[in-house]
């Protein structure tokens, strides 16, 4: 693979807005193919934050295609089994994620967001890889590049601009204008705790489905569990939820013992609350020398666990597109075209599955559980293989 250069033999320079998982992965991937990168982040301190997430086989395969190994199996925990349960903990279905990973040549890993962030910062390797306190105000396209303005008066110039600044992206806002989020009407509670329980086995991901609410309990390694819970409520209440741990405990009273125990052991200050939100799929991610990546381009609900994975795929495909083209603008449009079909389907499936999972009605829930209990294993494996396989498009 050749490095990307401008016609004057000056190295191509990319400006990345946002130092989340997508932005940092983009920086690592772009540097891997010989592109100069500057990353700008609005936060004043890049401190460890967040809870857990999944880096599925497709994300690790994408990174591997550029020779990037973040040693995530050491930093987190390889997923061995996925168990779907009813709210009492009775198993509905079990799948071997290890078998799927073996077939695909890359495992799936559960990891703390802070550990993934550190792995990406280590891969960048700079003493100061991210410019902090840089809140993007807007950008201006010029004949030979694009200039970004920040609220503190700073400016940055690059050959291309990549908006990886998340759900409330300033770059996206300038491209497409004001938008309203799509809100399905439930709240998500999240936490990471030290945890052990007889039913919480090594390398497991356990999902519990009830009526209008769910719970997830995931091994992220090193004696830690990542848990999340959801509950249907009006969108305004989900956005402004300020209840406490007692309210969460009441919501899951009578559920499986390990669910209640995880909540009991969680300090109240460790619980994060976020409303469920996504956006209708955006067909046009950029113009000229500007494009979007990750949640800035295609925010999706969490039901497939592919928010981080699709951002990683974006970063790798973007790097490959820029590395193999003399026309930077066309390279960005090629990147968007290569990603559009797959990510559109991910957004659609995540939204559809979320509706099925959060259904409160008795008959649809019975049909849902019956389907997942009796559908042939080969069908479930085939469906998951299509999601977890990263297919290079270059």
C-alpha positions as CSV (number, residue, x, y, z in Angstrom):
1,X,0.0,0.0,0.0
2,X,1.4,3.4,-0.9
3,X,1.3,6.4,1.3
4,X,-1.1,9.3,0.4
5,X,0.6,12.4,-0.9
6,X,-0.6,15.6,-2.6
7,X,0.6,16.5,-6.1
8,X,3.3,18.8,-4.6
9,X,4.7,15.7,-2.7
10,X,3.5,17.3,0.5
11,X,1.9,14.8,2.9
12,X,-1.8,14.8,2.9
13,X,-3.1,16.4,6.2
14,X,-6.4,15.5,7.8
15,X,-8.2,17.4,10.5
16,X,-10.3,15.2,12.8
17,X,-12.9,16.8,15.0
18,X,-13.7,14.6,18.1
19,X,-11.5,12.3,20.2
20,X,-14.1,9.6,20.8
21,X,-13.6,6.1,19.7
22,X,-14.4,7.0,16.0
23,X,-12.1,10.0,16.0
24,X,-9.1,8.3,17.6
25,X,-9.5,5.2,15.4
26,X,-9.5,7.4,12.4
27,X,-6.3,9.1,13.5
28,X,-4.6,5.7,14.1
29,X,-5.8,4.4,10.7
30,X,-4.9,7.5,8.8
31,X,-1.4,7.6,10.2
32,X,-1.0,3.9,9.4
33,X,-1.4,4.7,5.7
34,X,1.0,7.7,5.8
35,X,-1.5,10.6,6.3
36,X,-0.7,13.5,8.7
37,X,-3.5,13.9,11.3
38,X,-4.4,16.5,13.9
39,X,-7.2,15.7,16.3
40,X,-9.3,18.4,18.1
41,X,-11.5,17.6,21.1
42,X,-13.9,20.0,22.9
43,X,-13.3,18.5,26.3
44,X,-10.6,20.3,28.3
45,X,-9.3,17.0,29.8
46,X,-9.1,13.7,28.0
47,X,-9.9,11.6,31.1
48,X,-11.1,8.0,31.3
49,X,-14.9,8.0,31.1
50,X,-17.9,6.0,30.1
51,X,-18.9,2.5,30.8
52,X,-18.6,-0.6,28.6
53,X,-19.0,-1.4,24.9
54,X,-18.6,-4.2,22.4
55,X,-15.9,-4.5,19.8
56,X,-17.3,-7.2,17.7
57,X,-15.4,-9.5,15.2
58,X,-16.0,-7.1,12.3
59,X,-14.3,-4.2,14.1
60,X,-11.2,-6.3,14.9
61,X,-11.1,-7.7,11.4
62,X,-11.2,-4.1,10.0
63,X,-8.3,-3.1,12.3
64,X,-6.4,-6.2,11.3
65,X,-6.7,-5.4,7.6
66,X,-4.4,-2.4,8.4
67,X,-2.1,-4.4,10.6
68,X,-3.4,-2.7,13.8
69,X,-3.6,-4.9,16.9
70,X,-4.8,-3.0,20.0
71,X,-4.5,-6.2,22.2
72,X,-8.1,-5.7,23.2
73,X,-8.5,-9.3,24.4
74,X,-5.9,-8.5,27.0
75,X,-7.4,-5.1,27.9
76,X,-11.0,-6.4,28.0
77,X,-12.6,-9.9,27.7
78,X,-13.2,-12.1,24.7
79,X,-16.9,-13.0,24.4
80,X,-17.4,-16.7,24.6
81,X,-21.2,-17.0,25.0
82,X,-24.3,-14.9,24.5
83,X,-27.3,-16.0,26.6
84,X,-30.8,-14.6,26.0
85,X,-33.0,-14.9,29.1
86,X,-36.4,-14.0,30.3
87,X,-36.7,-11.6,33.2
88,X,-36.4,-14.4,35.8
89,X,-33.1,-15.6,34.3
90,X,-34.5,-18.6,32.5
91,X,-32.5,-19.2,29.3
92,X,-34.3,-18.6,26.1
93,X,-31.4,-19.1,23.8
94,X,-27.6,-19.5,23.9
95,X,-25.1,-18.8,21.1
96,X,-21.3,-19.4,21.0
97,X,-19.7,-16.2,20.0
98,X,-16.4,-17.9,20.3
99,X,-17.4,-20.3,17.5
100,X,-18.5,-17.4,15.3
101,X,-15.2,-15.6,16.0
102,X,-13.2,-18.7,15.1
103,X,-15.1,-18.9,11.8
104,X,-14.5,-15.2,11.0
105,X,-10.8,-15.2,12.2
106,X,-11.3,-12.5,14.8
107,X,-13.0,-12.6,18.3
108,X,-15.6,-10.3,19.7
109,X,-14.5,-8.4,22.8
110,X,-16.3,-6.6,25.6
111,X,-14.2,-3.8,27.1
112,X,-14.4,-0.6,29.2
113,X,-14.6,2.5,27.0
114,X,-11.7,4.0,29.0
115,X,-9.5,0.9,28.2
116,X,-10.3,1.1,24.5
117,X,-9.5,4.9,24.6
118,X,-6.2,4.2,26.2
119,X,-5.4,1.5,23.6
120,X,-6.0,4.0,20.8
121,X,-3.9,6.7,22.5
122,X,-1.1,4.2,23.0
123,X,-1.3,3.4,19.2
124,X,-1.1,7.1,18.4
125,X,2.0,7.3,20.5
126,X,2.4,11.1,20.6
127,X,3.2,13.0,23.7
128,X,0.2,15.3,22.9
129,X,-1.9,13.4,20.3
130,X,-5.1,15.5,20.9
131,X,-5.6,19.3,21.0
132,X,-8.0,19.8,24.0
133,X,-10.5,22.5,24.8
134,X,-11.1,23.0,21.1
135,X,-14.9,23.4,20.5
136,X,-15.5,23.6,16.7
137,X,-17.5,26.6,15.6
138,X,-17.6,25.9,11.9
139,X,-15.5,25.3,8.8
140,X,-14.8,27.1,5.6
141,X,-13.8,25.4,2.3
142,X,-10.9,26.9,0.4
143,X,-9.4,26.2,-2.9
144,X,-6.6,24.1,-1.5
145,X,-8.1,22.8,1.7
146,X,-10.5,23.4,4.5
147,X,-10.2,25.7,7.5
148,X,-11.9,25.0,10.9
149,X,-12.6,27.7,13.4
150,X,-12.9,27.1,17.2
151,X,-14.8,29.1,19.9
152,X,-11.5,30.1,21.6
153,X,-10.2,31.8,18.4
154,X,-8.0,29.0,17.2
155,X,-8.0,27.8,13.6
156,X,-6.8,24.6,12.0
157,X,-6.2,23.9,8.3
158,X,-6.1,20.6,6.5
159,X,-6.5,19.0,3.1
160,X,-9.6,17.2,4.4
161,X,-11.9,17.5,7.4
162,X,-13.5,14.6,9.2
163,X,-16.3,15.2,11.6
164,X,-16.2,12.5,14.2
165,X,-17.8,14.7,16.9
166,X,-20.6,12.5,17.9
167,X,-24.4,12.7,18.1
168,X,-24.4,16.5,18.4
169,X,-21.8,17.0,15.7
170,X,-21.0,20.6,14.8
171,X,-19.6,19.5,11.5
172,X,-22.9,17.7,10.6
173,X,-24.9,20.7,11.7
174,X,-23.2,22.9,9.3
175,X,-23.6,20.3,6.5
176,X,-27.3,19.5,7.0
177,X,-28.8,22.1,9.4
178,X,-30.8,21.6,12.5
179,X,-32.3,18.2,13.1
180,X,-34.5,16.5,15.7
181,X,-33.4,13.2,17.2
182,X,-35.6,10.1,16.8
183,X,-36.6,9.0,20.3
184,X,-38.2,5.6,20.8
185,X,-39.2,6.5,24.4
186,X,-37.0,4.7,26.9
187,X,-34.2,5.5,29.2
188,X,-30.9,3.6,29.5
189,X,-29.0,3.1,32.8
190,X,-25.3,2.1,32.6
191,X,-22.6,1.2,35.1
192,X,-19.4,-0.7,35.5
193,X,-18.7,-2.5,38.9
194,X,-16.5,-5.3,40.3
195,X,-18.8,-8.3,40.2
196,X,-19.0,-12.0,40.6
197,X,-22.0,-14.3,40.8
198,X,-22.5,-18.1,40.2
199,X,-24.5,-17.4,37.0
200,X,-22.1,-14.7,35.8
201,X,-19.5,-16.9,34.0
202,X,-16.3,-15.9,32.4
203,X,-16.7,-14.4,28.9
204,X,-20.4,-14.2,29.1
205,X,-22.9,-11.7,27.7
206,X,-26.4,-12.1,29.3
207,X,-29.4,-10.2,28.1
208,X,-32.7,-10.3,30.0
209,X,-36.0,-9.4,28.4
210,X,-39.2,-8.3,30.2
211,X,-42.2,-6.2,29.4
212,X,-41.0,-2.8,28.2
213,X,-37.6,-3.1,29.9
214,X,-34.4,-5.1,29.5
215,X,-31.2,-5.7,31.4
216,X,-27.7,-6.6,30.2
217,X,-24.8,-8.1,32.2
218,X,-21.5,-8.4,30.5
219,X,-18.0,-9.6,31.5
220,X,-15.5,-7.0,30.5
221,X,-12.5,-8.7,32.2
222,X,-10.4,-8.2,35.3
223,X,-13.2,-9.0,37.6
224,X,-15.5,-6.3,36.3
225,X,-19.1,-6.3,34.9
226,X,-20.7,-3.8,32.7
227,X,-24.4,-3.6,33.1
228,X,-27.2,-1.7,31.5
229,X,-30.9,-1.5,32.0
230,X,-33.7,0.1,30.0
231,X,-37.3,1.1,30.8
232,X,-40.0,2.6,28.6
233,X,-41.2,6.0,29.5
234,X,-42.3,9.2,27.7
235,X,-39.4,10.8,25.7
236,X,-39.4,14.0,27.9
237,X,-39.1,11.9,31.1
238,X,-36.3,9.8,29.5
239,X,-34.3,13.0,28.6
240,X,-34.7,14.5,32.0
241,X,-34.6,11.4,34.2
242,X,-33.2,12.2,37.6
243,X,-34.4,9.3,39.7
244,X,-32.0,7.4,41.9
245,X,-30.7,3.9,42.4
246,X,-33.8,3.0,44.4
247,X,-36.0,3.7,41.4
248,X,-33.9,1.4,39.3
249,X,-34.0,-1.3,41.9
250,X,-37.8,-1.1,42.0
251,X,-38.0,-1.3,38.2
252,X,-36.1,-4.7,38.4
253,X,-37.7,-6.1,41.5
254,X,-38.5,-9.8,41.0
255,X,-36.0,-10.2,38.2
256,X,-33.1,-12.7,38.2
257,X,-31.0,-12.7,41.4
258,X,-27.9,-11.7,39.5
259,X,-29.7,-8.7,38.0
260,X,-30.8,-7.4,41.4
261,X,-27.5,-8.2,43.0
262,X,-25.6,-6.1,40.3
263,X,-27.9,-3.2,41.0
264,X,-27.4,-3.6,44.8
265,X,-23.6,-3.6,44.5
266,X,-23.5,-0.4,42.4
267,X,-22.7,2.9,44.0
268,X,-25.3,5.4,43.0
269,X,-22.7,7.8,41.7
270,X,-21.5,5.1,39.3
271,X,-24.8,5.0,37.4
272,X,-25.1,6.9,34.1
273,X,-28.5,7.7,32.6
274,X,-29.0,8.5,28.9
275,X,-32.2,8.7,26.8
276,X,-32.4,6.3,23.8
277,X,-31.9,8.3,20.7
278,X,-30.9,7.8,17.1
279,X,-31.5,9.6,13.8
280,X,-33.1,8.6,10.5
281,X,-30.3,7.5,8.1
282,X,-28.4,10.4,6.5
283,X,-27.7,9.6,2.8
284,X,-25.3,12.5,2.2
285,X,-22.4,12.5,4.7
286,X,-20.3,15.3,3.2
287,X,-19.4,17.7,0.5
288,X,-16.2,18.8,-1.0
289,X,-13.3,18.1,1.3
290,X,-15.5,17.4,4.3
291,X,-17.1,14.1,5.5
292,X,-18.5,12.5,8.6
293,X,-17.7,9.3,10.6
294,X,-19.3,7.2,13.3
295,X,-22.1,8.7,15.4
296,X,-21.8,12.0,13.6
297,X,-22.7,10.2,10.3
298,X,-25.0,7.4,11.5
299,X,-26.0,7.3,15.1
300,X,-27.9,4.1,15.9
301,X,-29.6,2.5,18.9
302,X,-27.6,0.0,20.9
303,X,-29.5,-3.2,20.2
304,X,-26.9,-4.7,17.8
305,X,-23.9,-3.5,19.8
306,X,-22.4,-2.0,16.7
307,X,-22.0,1.7,17.3
308,X,-18.3,1.4,18.0
309,X,-17.7,-1.3,15.5
310,X,-19.2,0.6,12.6
311,X,-17.2,3.7,13.5
312,X,-14.0,1.5,13.4
313,X,-15.0,0.2,10.0
314,X,-15.6,3.7,8.8
315,X,-12.1,4.8,9.9
316,X,-10.4,1.9,8.1
317,X,-12.4,2.3,4.9
318,X,-11.8,6.1,5.0
319,X,-8.0,5.6,5.4
320,X,-7.9,3.1,2.6
321,X,-9.9,5.4,0.3
322,X,-7.6,8.4,0.9
323,X,-4.5,6.3,0.6
324,X,-5.4,5.0,-2.8
325,X,-6.6,8.1,-4.6
326,X,-5.0,11.2,-6.0
327,X,-8.3,13.2,-5.8
328,X,-9.0,13.8,-2.1
329,X,-12.6,15.0,-2.7
330,X,-13.4,11.9,-4.8
331,X,-11.8,9.7,-2.2
332,X,-14.2,11.0,0.4
333,X,-17.2,10.3,-1.8
334,X,-15.9,6.9,-2.5
335,X,-15.6,6.2,1.2
336,X,-19.2,7.3,1.8
337,X,-20.4,5.1,-1.1
338,X,-18.5,2.1,0.2
339,X,-20.1,2.5,3.6
340,X,-23.6,3.6,2.8
341,X,-25.4,0.3,2.2
342,X,-24.0,-1.6,5.1
343,X,-24.4,1.1,7.7
344,X,-27.9,2.0,6.5
345,X,-28.9,-1.6,7.2
346,X,-27.2,-1.5,10.6
347,X,-29.2,1.6,11.6
348,X,-32.5,0.0,10.3
349,X,-31.9,-3.3,12.1
350,X,-30.9,-1.6,15.4
351,X,-34.1,0.5,15.3
352,X,-36.3,-2.5,14.4
353,X,-34.8,-4.8,17.0
354,X,-35.1,-2.1,19.7
355,X,-38.9,-1.9,19.1
356,X,-39.2,-5.7,19.4
357,X,-37.1,-5.8,22.6
358,X,-38.9,-2.9,24.3
359,X,-42.5,-4.2,23.4
360,X,-44.8,-4.2,26.4
361,X,-47.7,-6.1,24.8
362,X,-48.1,-9.7,26.0
363,X,-48.8,-11.4,22.6
364,X,-45.9,-9.8,20.7
365,X,-43.6,-10.7,23.5
366,X,-44.8,-14.3,23.5
367,X,-44.2,-14.4,19.7
368,X,-40.8,-12.8,20.1
369,X,-39.6,-15.2,22.8
370,X,-41.0,-18.2,20.9
371,X,-39.2,-17.2,17.7
372,X,-35.8,-16.9,19.5
373,X,-36.3,-20.1,21.4
374,X,-37.1,-22.3,18.4
375,X,-35.5,-20.6,15.3
376,X,-32.8,-23.0,13.9
377,X,-29.3,-22.3,15.1
378,X,-28.0,-22.2,11.6
379,X,-30.4,-19.3,10.8
380,X,-29.2,-17.3,13.8
381,X,-25.5,-18.1,12.9
382,X,-26.1,-17.0,9.3
383,X,-27.8,-13.8,10.4
384,X,-25.0,-13.0,12.9
385,X,-22.2,-13.9,10.4
386,X,-23.5,-11.2,8.0
387,X,-23.3,-8.6,10.7
388,X,-19.9,-9.7,12.2
389,X,-18.1,-10.2,8.9
390,X,-16.0,-7.2,7.7
391,X,-15.7,-7.4,3.9
392,X,-13.1,-5.1,2.3
393,X,-14.5,-2.9,-0.4
394,X,-11.3,-1.7,-2.0
